[in-house]
Amino acid sequence: MRHQSLVVFLAFISFLFSVAMPASGTNSYPRPDHSTLQLPCGHQNCQRYFKTAAGRTKHRLSAHPTIPQPVPAHHSLSPELLDPRNEQHHEDNVPHADDVPLNIDDQFEVPRPSSPLPDVNAEFFGPGNHLYRNYHKGLDGRPCDENGTFLPPGAPPSPPVARPADDWTPFRNQTEFETAEFLYTREQMSGPQIDTLLDLWAATLAKYNDHPPFADHRDLYRTIDSSPLGDVPWQSFAVKYCGEKPDTDVPPWMNGSYEVWFRDPHEVVRNMLANPLYADEMDYQPYREYASATDERQWKDFMSADWAWDQADEISKDPGTVGATFVPVILSSDKTTVSVGTGNNAYYPLYLSIGNVRNNVRRAHRDAVAIIGFLAMPKSKFRCQLFHSSLSKILQSLKPGMMKPKVARFGDGHFRRVIYGLGPYIADYEEQVLLGCIVKRWCARCLAPRHDLDQDALDRSREYVDALVEEGTLLGIWDDYGIVGDLIPFTNDFPRADINQLIAPDLLHQLIKGAFKDHLVDWVEKYLILTHGKREGQRIMDDIDRRIAAVASFSGLRRFPEGRGFKQWTGDDSKALMKVYLPAIEGHVPLDIVHTFRALLEFCYLVRRNIITEKTLVEIQDALARFHHYHEVFRDAGIVSTFSLPRQHSLKHYVQLIRLFGAPNGLCSSITETKHIKAVKEPWRRSSRFNALGQMLRTNQRLDKLAALRADFTKRNMLDGTYLRVSDAGGTNIQAADNAAPNVSNDGTLNIDEEGNDNGEVDDGPTVLQAHIELVRTPQRKRAKTVSALAVELNIAHLPNLLRQFLFEQIHPDDPQDLSEVPEFHFPGYDGRISVFNSASSRFYSPSNLSGIGGMRTEYIHACPQWRNEYARNDCVFVNTNPELEGMQGFDVARVLCFFSFTFQGITYPCAVIRWFDTVGNSPDEDTGMWVVRPAYHANHAPHISIIHIDSIYRAAHLIPIYGGRSVSYDLKFYQSYDTFRAYYVNKYADHHAFEIAF
């Protein structure tokens, strides 16, 4: 066994005293007393249970046929079938296969791998019980008391310490807390600016003999610092090299001392477990999830995957751990630069999360990812072992809890016995090389040779690497296996940990920045220059840039006014380019290159889904196979000589990693890169720049305290409404700011960011699967007030007739007649007042996109004659025309010309004037995979225009012109796009939700 041997000198320094966070949750978390699936399958080695005999019979006929035959294809996808480690473990009270009478023909069935689970509790859930889960029965997260004694089923948690309803400690009232949170967290106001604001505030209160909530910024800081909630103090230790040194010319790094700052990860984890905001967003035991109708498995959150289950199997072999809660510790590290050109301003943060928290919470940046360290960065080979030794030291406080359960309080108020384990490590490729102690250009997960990475190869493992180090030479294993044998991974110091098996998938660096931007996009430019010559190739690239710049606006879509020709690319730039690049190159490159991009894009969007089913895994494999087939065009053209590129090779491991760790969107490095902003870059900007790290640590400490206070006050229902409600002592009916339409200005248009981007909104409201659309609250005062005036404004002379037809359809929804057959005198007339709006908001369930904690997102649809006082903006939408069909078969696409509402016979009708598009063909375009639409016309060549109820609109749609082989004019503006071209692609790559519905 190889373990860390580096001598570490400790010099602990603490800024603030440490007080354990008191648990404040009171809600119980009911656990099932018995399994609702009572009928065992009865087949040998099969432990499936069923609610009805019919369900069991159907399962037997499909899964255990009596005639010898090959394993059905849909079973071959099951991870249990492919995993030889799945053995059956039974308890005495669980029915054995031998205890149940079997059909004698079953004895002659061809032996086959089985997909049953070792020992499970099963539970139906979801609307109509359309899903069921098999829960691990060993580590089942049983509540206990503070001494670790298990509670009877259904027992409530012990009540928290009683506190007055108006106890805002350390603040005196709600106004003080919200002022502190506003100034310190939201506005990040500097100390002198806080003092200035408080002085102005005091001047307005002087005549009332009153004063502002804080004396000055020091008073505010001291108040925050005095809170014990969320308090995990920063400590440091120093590390120095203690190996052999040369007699002369000793390198400076050998004599140097390197300081590492950290916070106790055990306390950080305990605070996460105790956070009451996570009580309903946490999984207490591993489970496997299936569709009730088909038994198709699906993967979502971390605890739904195989790694957590396998760990629970291993841990529960120790009888002392049965009933405990398994808490996987997820780590991530990545160097980041806070400024360029002003000296050494790079930092090396270390982050921590836990696998029990669901992906939506981790992705929504709800403090489920915490910074726990700043690592040292010496410029020498010594930094590699320093990295591993530092991690080993920082994580030592978790090690006792990895072998023997510890008692911790959870956000639902219950205590539970917890057993920790090192989980996946989120890292880009450079960090994976360091973590895996491998040579660059090798894979950190498998032993495929670096010159042929896509060759089938064994997975790396701790035992195999240790054996190679023991038997081989350092030079030999370097050359033959890409192993740096004199480095010892930090995971060697912890039980059940193998860094080779813990490397997480990285959507951002492997797919978006890597395979897409750094590989394919760059190869296209090289292809054009090599094929057409430098001058003609550059002309084509310029036209591709103009095509990209000509794409119409869309909520959440970054525009490229100058195309893709800029030097400093960010992850967001690459994500935005993915959405518009494919139509831009079509016509300029061979179809095989178009097919290559389509395959990669579909792979990226499929693995990014919030829920991945066995069917999705088949689609992922198909996309990967097509990608490998078509990208040969670049090798045939002489653009590349090899595809042995580590980031591109990583695509091969995604299906395995999804089975192990769940949906990759919960472990993406974009989560931690976003954390860089809040934990590193913004605290650095708030510092004086002199000895900035100490100030950054204190800033993070205060931010954690304020976040913990908000969680505590929210749990105690003390933050319902805003400070306006609190200040309403006289009983005046004051409308709280909570009720205002978010991000919408008084003129009813969406407020946008300083770069002019309309990004929609993360919606933290409750989850509603049915989409909902409504007009913004404020109508336009300067627009038409009657239908006749609106007809003139829109230049649609027959608009009053369209309104009459609309009213007929609303009043007679079941009338089977075509409107052309209805006599005109049957159409009701309306010439009253109308209200015109520039925007409407669509709220829909979109967990695969950047969304709120419940998976909800709000976007704005615009029909504005002067967007930003410059040009007209009329967005396109998906209209539900056949809800019984899936995908584009159930939608039509239209462009919104105007939103308006009116009241007729006491009923208010919110409406949209739209221009229809016709869908071309019955399937998507075979080259790009996108549906094609074109503007619709009547027989007399007049545009097809209608008035529809806004309830029939699902959400915004994005269209991209089909450019064909013609060049785009230099004079074409993006806001002219929808008026210029004859046909368009329905852009299913506009966002992940569009990809899921526009198929």
Buried (B, 14 or more C-beta within 10 A) or exposed (E): EBEBEBEBEEEEEEEBEEEBBEBBBBBBBEBEEEBBBEBBBBBBBBBBBBBEEEBBEBBBEEBBBBEEEEEEEBBEBBBBBBBEEBEBBEEEEBBEBEEEEBEEEBEEBEEBBBBBBBBBBBBBEEEEEEBBBBBBBBBBBBBBBEEBEBBEEEEEBBEBEEEEEEEBBBBEEBBBBBBBBEBBBEEBBBEEEBBEBBEEBEEEEEEEEEEBBBBBBEEBBEBBBEBBBBBBBBBBBBBBBEEEEEEEEEEEBBEBEBBBBBBBBBBBBBBBBBBBBBBEBBBBBBBBBBBBEEBBBBBBBBBBBBBBBBBBBBBBEBEEBBBBBBBBBBBBBBBBEBEEEEEEBEBBBBBBBBBBBBBBBBBBBBBBBBBBBBBBBBEEEBBBBBBBBBBBBBBBBBBEBBBEBBBBBBBBBBBBBBBBBBBBBBBBBEBBBBBBBBBEBBBBBBBBBBEEBBEEBEBBEBEBBBEBBEEBEEEEBBEEBBBBBEBBBBBBBBEBBBBBBBBBBBBBBBBBBBBBBBBBBEBBBBBBBBBBEEEEBBBBBBBBBBBBBBBBBBBBBBBBEEBBEEEEBEBEBBBBBBBBBBBBBBBBBBEBBBBBBBBBBBBBBBBBBBBBBBBBBBBBBBBBEBBBEBBEBBEEBEBBEEBBBBBBBBBBBBBBBBBBBBBBBBBBBBBBBBBBEBBBBBBBBBBEEEEBBBBBBBBBBBBBBBBBBBBBBBBBEBBEBBBEEEEEEEEEEEEBEEEEBEBBEEBBBBEBEEEEBBBBBBBEEEBBEEBEBBBBEBBBEEBBBBBEBBBEBBEBEEBBBBBBBBBBBBBEEEEEEEBEEBEEEEBBBBEEEBBBBBBBBBBBBBBBBBBBBBBBBBBBBBBBBEBEEEBBBBBBBBBBBEEEEEEBBBBBBBBBBBBBBBEBEEEEBBBBBBBBBBBBEEEBBEEBBBBBBBBBEEEEEEEBBBBBBBBBBBBBBBBBBBBEEEBBEEEBEBBBBBEEBEBBBBBBBBBBBBBBBBB
